[in-house]
Amino acid sequence: MAETQNQNAAPEQDLNQLLKVRREKLAALQENGKDPFRITKFDVSHHSMEIKDQFEQLEGKEVTVAGRVMSKRVMGKASFCNVQDLQGNIQSYVARDSIGEESYADFKKYDVGDIIGIKGEVFKTKTGEISIHAAEVTLLTKSLQILPEKFHGLTNTDIRYRQRYTDLIMNADVKKTFILRSRIISAIRRYLDAQGFMEVETPMLVANAGGAAARPFETHFNALDEDVKLRISLELYLKRLIVGGLERVYEIGRVFRNEGLDTRHNPEFTLMELYQAYTDYHGMMDLTENLYRFVAKEVLGTTVITYNGVEMDLGKPFERITMLDAVKKYANVDFHEIHSDEEAKKAAKEHNIEFEERHKKGDILNLFFEEYVEEHLVQPTFVMDHPLEISPLTKKKPEDPEYVERFEFFMNGWEMANAYSELNDPIDQRERFAAQEEAFAAGDEEANHTDEDFLNALEIGMPPTGGIGFGIDRMVMLLTDSPAIRDVLLFPTMKSLDK
């Protein structure tokens, strides 16, 4: 412990001296034929929490554990050390008379941060702490760096994100978040697999990055001497599979959008999209409700979650409201009474909503929604029936073709999912692509481009289909009460230190 405590106060030359001492210890071990890096395996029988949870069965029994030394207290002929493994920490009592004089002399030179293996009997100390009475201690890895000061942990957020390995060692809550993330994704897969969905994989490098409104990353494929893009969505390839007769498909994978960084956005993030033949966006709403409840119950044991002190109840029926009604409710502007682009622009000016000249009535309705409505959608809410202008891949509402059969799912004021009754009319789809090309020419860098192969697939014939895209990272943020997307990405995008 003394070494880590002294580190923060030590001048740079003292720190360099401590690092030098560690390398000298390694050199001495290697000279004596005890090089830890030559060890290839160590058989672990138990982890820390297993031993604590099963103490009554394991008391007096021999176990082997392995992990990182997080603290060490040497007291002459006997010592204590605390070892951290995947599940947590456990104390070990290391006595010279139990492990032998030579091994004990070696143990006394081990440092905080070293990785060791311990074989010994499970017992409880006089103070009631479940521990291991070591019979053998093996140095498995010599740590040549120094961990952050133990009591204050690793708090510099920039270093935490850049050195996630250190963050995971020093901050138990961080490790817990990423274990929960893995369990959340596993629960999603279990739910969808049980519903008859098939998990598939589609290309990341594409000629035409479509399926979403976003600017792609571009690169060059040397072998074919062609420019390609990183995908921004999973949609168009998954729909091709629906055309091919795979009636229920999903993919969980990374997508890439050339956009800024903030608490909810990272240029590469995990998206899940699924498509189901012979259903519509109402079917996707039912699936979303059931999926969220299942995952929360499986991972957290409850359907009531708390984010930043606010309770959200996934057990109650999710609210369903049209975008028109939501804007009327929260902005007090009734777009039922607005019939032209000019009237919409006039209303925008009156409410200080910034817009571009190319924007049409539907675009401006969406701007009102973003400005006035989103922040109020804290409890689970489906916002339905978006304007045609912002939904180039969605079926029109038969009774009102200015709007489409689409919903966005909101919680905590965040968009959590986006779903459609998918457009399967190839003639209509070609017209929508043409409108997107016009928007791109007018300055919209996030507009879609015409995908001729996708149009060919639609001409082959795609059944009526419901589809949805889930932001996995935001879902994990909510279920783990994490303040920023970087807190749920093991290795978030960071600005180069060379810049």
Residue, then its C-alpha position, 0 to 999 in steps of 0.5 A: m500500500a505504501e508504494t501506491q500512496n507515495q506515488n501521488a506525492a512523489p516527484e517525477q524522479d521518485l516515480n521513475q525510481l519506483l518503476k526502475v525498482r520493478r524492472e530490477k525485481l523482474a531481472a532478479l527473478q529471471e536470473n534466478g530461473k523464476d521468470p513469471f512470464r514463462i508460466t503458461k497456465f494456472d488452474v483456477s478452481h474458484h472465484s472470490m464471490e463463489i468462495k464467499d457465497q459458498f463458505e459453509q460448504l468450502e470452509g476447510k477445503e482447498v481452493t485455488v484462486a488467481g488475480r491481481v494484488m490490490s493491497k499487501r500488509v507484511m508483518g514479519k513471519a506472516s502477511f495479508c494480501n488482497v487479491q482481485d479477480l473477475q468477481g471481486n476481492i478476497q483476502s489471503y493469509v500468507a505465513r512463512d511456515s505455511i509456504g516455506e522460507e524461500s517462497y515467503a521471501d519472494f512474496k514479500k518482494y511482490d508489488v501491488g499490481d502483480i498477478i498471483g495464484i494462490k492455493g490454500e484452505v478457506f477459513k474465517t479470520k478472528t474479525g470474521e473475514i472469509s479468507i484463504h490460508a495460503a499453502e502455495v503462492t505463485l507469481l504469474t505476471k510481474s506488473l511493471q507499472i504502478l496503479p493509481e492511488k488505491f483510496h481515491g481510485l482512478t478519477n481522471t475521466d480522460i485517462r479512464y477512457r483512454q486506459r480502460y484496462t486501468d479503469l476496470i481494475m480500479n473502479a468496481d462499478v465500471k466493471k459491473t457496468f460492462i458485465l451488465r452490458s454483456r448480459i443485456i445483449s445476451a438477454i436481447r438475443r435470447y428473447l429474439d431467438a425465442q420469437g423465431f428470429m434468425e441472427v445474421e451478419t451483413p457488410m460493413l464496407v459498402a458502396n452505398a451507405g443508406g438506411a439512415a440520415a447520416r454522413p458516412f466515413e469514406t475509405h479506399f479499397n486498394a485491391l479493387d481501386e474503389d472508394v467505399k464507405l463504412r455502413i451507417s445502418l443495417e437496414l437495406y441488406l436486412k430487407r434484402l434477406i426478407v425478400g429472400g424469404l428469411e421472414r424474421v432476421y436481426e443483426i447486432g453490430r457496429v455502425f459508423r456515422n461521421e458526426g460529433l461527440d457528446t454524451r449520447h453520440n459516438p461515431e461508432f456505436t452498436l445498433m440492432e435492427l430487426y425485420q419481420a415479414y407480415t407485420d407492421y409498425h403496430g407489431m413492432m410496438d408490441l415487440t418493443e414493449n415486450l423486449y424491454r420488459f423481458v430484458a429489464k426483468e432478466v438483467l435487473g430483476t425489476t421493470v422499474i428502473t431509475y436513471n439520474g434519480v428519475e423512475m421509469d416504469l416499463g411494466k405499465p403500457f407504453e404511451r402512444i401518441t402521434m407526432l401531430d398530437a404531441v406538437k399540439k400538446y406541448a407546443n400548442v401548434d396544430f399542424h392539422e390547420i397548417h396546409s402549406d410549406e409557407e404556413a409552416k415556415k410562418a409558424a416556425k418564425e413566430h416560435n423562433i424555430e430555425f429552418e432552411e429554405r429547402h425545408k417543407k412542412g413535414d421537416i418543420l413539424n419535426l423541428f417543432f417536435e425536437e424543440y418542444v416535445e422530446e424533453h417531456l417524453v420521460q416515461p416509455t412513449f411511442v411517437m407515431d405517424h411521422p411526416l413523409e419528408i423525413s421518412p424515405l423508407t416508410k409506407k404512407k398511411p393509406e388514409d393520410p399520405e402526407y404521413v407514414e406508418r412510423f414510430e420513434f420510441f422515447m424514454n428519458g427524453w431520448e430517442m431509443a428506437n425507430a420503427y416503420s411499416e417498411l416501404n415495399d413498393p419499388i416505384d414509390q421507393r424510386e421516387r423517394f430516392a429521387a427526392q433524397e437525391e434532390a435534397f443532397a443536391a440542395g445541401d443535405e449531406e445526410a440524404n440517402h442515395t439511390d440504391e439500384d440493387f435494393l430497388n431490384a430486390l423490391e421489384i423481386g417482391m418484399p412482403p409487408t414487413g415491420g422493422i425497427g432499429f434499437g440504439i443498444d448503447r442508450m439502452v445500456m445507459l438507461l439500464t445501468d444509470s450511466p451518464a454518458i455513452r462513453d461510460v458504456l463503450l469499453f473503448p470510446t472514440m478519443k481525440s489523438l494525443d498527438k493532435 
